[in-house]
């Protein structure tokens, strides 16, 4: 089993780092689907045999996971979780950065309600053409996603006049209701909605969180898989800010 997990993680890292080439053409490779399927299957298996509760303070600077094991197989789930988090490099200290040159595919996102948006409003990426965009793929029970969300909210408030922020929530492991509850709990005010039209697959996302940066013409300039801290997020946003005339 350790050899299998190690192999899968190495394949995922190759895809994320560009060693396995892919584009936003909509023709996804078999390897991409295989990695994504195995990632989801492993995560679902762990959730079946374990009960995980995450207690996050308002500062979101640290979190603790309390694990209640239903059977000896629960310990196997815990070991698998640790191995995946370790060898796949999904944590709050590192990520995988990649550069692209294609135009981001258009999509429609039905938004959650928050201070700036009415529930059910449809947002179209194409309507934002002419303005840089930050697209964050996440889901509520993903610990690294939760850790970076306050920095995204702070960055949105700082750059909202110049950059659009969009949160696309995967619904593979969490429900739409849980997503709305998360938005309410943490006071997220930028545009966020559940992925009901398989945007995640269209953008070939294989790890969470993943953040994609678009320039004002909606060319993909950066893709970062892993947690972004405030400083790194700010540097990547600076790359897509339009040059202002003096």
For each residue, the residues with C-beta under 8 A, 3 or more apart:
1: 4 5 80
2: 5 6 83
3: 6 7
4: 1 7 8
5: 1 2 8 9 80 83 84 87
6: 2 3 9 10 83 87
7: 3 4 10 11
8: 4 5 11 12 35 38 39 42
9: 5 6 12 13 83 84 87 88
10: 6 7 13 14 87
11: 7 8 14 15 20 31 34 35
12: 8 9 15 16 35 39 88 206 207
13: 9 10 16 17 88 89 96
14: 10 11 17 19 20
15: 11 12 19 20 22 31 32 35 206
16: 12 13 96 98 206 207 225
17: 13 14 96 98
18: 21 98
19: 14 15
20: 11 14 15 29 31 32
21: 18
22: 15 28 29 32 204
23: 27 100 102
24: 100 102 103 104 105 202 203 204 220
25:
26: 105 202
27: 23
28: 22 32 33 201 204
29: 20 22 32 33
30: 33 34
31: 11 15 20 34 35
32: 15 20 22 28 29 35 36 204 206
33: 28 29 30 36 37
34: 11 30 31 37 38
35: 8 11 12 15 31 32 38 39 206
36: 32 33 39 40 201 206
37: 33 34 40 41
38: 8 34 35 41 42
39: 8 12 35 36 42 43 206 207
40: 36 37 43 44 172 173
41: 37 38 44 45
42: 8 38 39 45 46 80 84
43: 39 40 46 47 173
44: 40 41 47 48 173
45: 41 42 48 49 77 80
46: 42 43 49 50 77 78 80 81
47: 43 44 50 52 173
48: 44 45 77
49: 45 46 69 70 71 73 74 76 77
50: 46 47 67 68 69 70 74 77 78 81
51: 67 68 70
52: 47 65 66 67 141
53: 65 66
54: 63 64 65 141 143 146
55: 63 64 66
56: 60 63 146
57: 60 61 62
58:
59: 150
60: 56 57 63 146 147 149 150 186
61: 57
62: 57
63: 54 55 56 60 143 146 147
64: 54 55
65: 52 53 54 143
66: 52 53 55
67: 50 51 52 74 78
68: 50 51 74
69: 49 50 72 74 75 78
70: 49 50 51 73 74
71: 49 74
72: 69 75 76
73: 49 70 76 77
74: 49 50 67 68 69 70 71 77 78
75: 69 72 78 79
76: 49 72 73 79 80
77: 45 46 48 49 50 73 74 80 81
78: 46 50 67 69 74 75 81 82
79: 75 76 82 83
80: 1 5 42 45 46 76 77 83 84
81: 46 50 77 78 84 85
82: 78 79 85 86
83: 2 5 6 9 79 80 86 87
84: 5 9 42 80 81 87 88 90
85: 81 82 88 90 91
86: 82 83 89
87: 5 6 9 10 83 84
88: 9 12 13 84 85 207
89: 13 86 94 95 96 226
90: 84 85 144 207 208 226
91: 85 94 144 226 227
92: 144 147 148 227 229
93: 227
94: 89 91 226
95: 89 224 225 226 227 228
96: 13 16 17 89 207 224 225 226
97: 222 223 224
98: 16 17 18 222 223 224 225
99: 221 222 223
100: 23 24 219 220 221 222 223
101: 219 220
102: 23 24 219 220
103: 24 217 218 219 220
104: 24 125 133 135 203 212 214 218 219 220
105: 24 26 125 202 203
106: 124 125 126
107: 124 125 197 199 202
108: 122 123 124 197
109: 122 123 125 166 168 191 193 195 197 199
110: 120 121 122 123 193 194 196
111: 117 118 119 120 121 122 123 191 192 193
112: 117 119 179 180 183 192 193 194
113: 117 118 119 180 183
114: 117 183 184 187 188 189 190 192
115: 187 189
116: 189 190 191
117: 111 112 113 114 121 191
118: 111 113 121
119: 111 112 113 180
120: 110 111
121: 110 111 117 118
122: 108 109 110 111
123: 108 109 110 111 127 166 191 193
124: 106 107 108 127 128
125: 104 105 106 107 109 128 133 166 218
126: 106 129
127: 123 124
128: 124 125 131 133 164 218
129: 126 216 217 218
130: 216
131: 128 162 163 164 216
132: 162 163 164 213 214 215 216 237 240 241 242
133: 104 125 128 163 164 165 166 213 214 218
134: 152 155 163 164 165 166 211 212 213 214 237 240
135: 104 166 167 168 203 211 212 213 214
136: 152 165 166 167 168 209 210 211
137: 168 170 195 200 203 205 208 209 210 211 212
138: 142 145 149 167 168 169 170 208 209
139: 142 145 169 170 171 172 173 174 179 208
140: 145 146 169 174 178 179 181 182
141: 52 54 173 174 178
142: 138 139 145 146 208 209
143: 54 63 65 146 147
144: 90 91 92 147 148 208 209 226 227
145: 138 139 140 142 148 149 208 209 227
146: 54 56 60 63 140 142 143 149 182 186
147: 60 63 92 143 144 227
148: 92 144 145 151 152 209 227 228 229 233
149: 60 138 145 146 152 153 186 188
150: 59 60 153 154 186
151: 148 154 155 228 229 230 233
152: 134 136 148 149 155 156 165 167 188 190 228 233
153: 149 150 156 157 186 187 188 189 190
154: 150 151 157 158 230
155: 134 151 152 158 159 165 230 233 234 237
156: 152 153 159 160 163 165 189 190
157: 153 154 160 189
158: 154 155
159: 155 156 162 163 237 241
160: 156 157 163 165 190
161:
162: 131 132 159 241 242
163: 131 132 133 134 156 159 160 237 240 241
164: 128 131 132 133 134 190 191
165: 133 134 136 152 155 156 160 190 191
166: 109 123 125 133 134 135 136 190 191 192
167: 135 136 138 152 188 190 191 192 193
168: 109 135 136 137 138 192 193 195 199 200
169: 138 139 140 174 179 192 193 194 195
170: 137 138 139 173 174 195 200 205 208
171: 139 174 175 176 179 194 195 196
172: 40 139
173: 40 43 44 47 139 141 170
174: 139 140 141 169 170 171 178 179
175: 171 178 179
176: 171 179 180 194 196
177: 180 181
178: 140 141 174 175 181 182
179: 112 139 140 169 171 174 175 176 182 183 192 194
180: 112 113 119 176 177 183 184
181: 140 177 178 184 185
182: 140 146 178 179 185 186 188
183: 112 113 114 179 180 186 188 192
184: 114 180 181 187
185: 181 182
186: 60 146 149 150 153 182 183
187: 114 115 153 184
188: 114 149 152 153 167 182 183 192
189: 114 115 116 153 156 157
190: 114 116 152 153 156 160 164 165 166 167
191: 109 111 116 117 123 164 165 166 167
192: 111 112 114 166 167 168 169 179 183 188
193: 109 110 111 112 123 167 168 169 196
194: 110 112 169 171 176 179
195: 109 137 168 169 170 171 198 199 200
196: 110 171 176 193
197: 107 108 109
198: 195 201 202
199: 107 109 168 195 202 203
200: 137 168 170 195 203 205
201: 28 36 198 204 205
202: 24 26 105 107 198 199
203: 24 104 105 135 137 199 200 212
204: 22 24 28 32 201
205: 137 170 200 201 208 210
206: 12 15 16 32 35 36 39 210 225
207: 12 16 39 88 90 96 210 225 226
208: 90 137 138 139 142 144 145 170 205
209: 136 137 138 142 144 145 148 225 226 227 228
210: 136 137 205 206 207 223 224 225
211: 134 135 136 137 223 224 228 233 236
212: 104 134 135 137 203 220 222 223 224
213: 132 133 134 135 220 221 222 223 224 236 237 239 240
214: 104 132 133 134 135 218 219 220 221 240
215: 132 218 219 221 240
216: 129 130 131 132 240 242
217: 103 129
218: 103 104 125 128 129 133 214 215
219: 100 101 102 103 104 214 215
220: 24 100 101 102 103 104 212 213 214 223
221: 99 100 213 214 215 239 240
222: 97 98 99 100 212 213 236 239 240
223: 97 98 99 100 210 211 212 213 220
224: 95 96 97 98 210 211 212 213 228 232 236
225: 16 95 96 98 206 207 209 210
226: 89 90 91 94 95 96 144 207 209
227: 91 92 93 95 144 145 147 148 209
228: 95 148 151 152 209 211 224 232 233 236
229: 92 148 151 232 233
230: 151 154 155 233 234
231: 234 235
232: 224 228 229 235 236
233: 148 151 152 155 211 228 229 230 236 237
234: 155 230 231 237 238
235: 231 232 238 239
236: 211 213 222 224 228 232 233 239 240
237: 132 134 155 159 163 213 233 234 240 241
238: 234 235 241
239: 213 221 222 235 236
240: 132 134 163 213 214 215 216 221 222 236 237
241: 132 159 162 163 237 238
242: 132 162 216
243:
244:
245:
246:
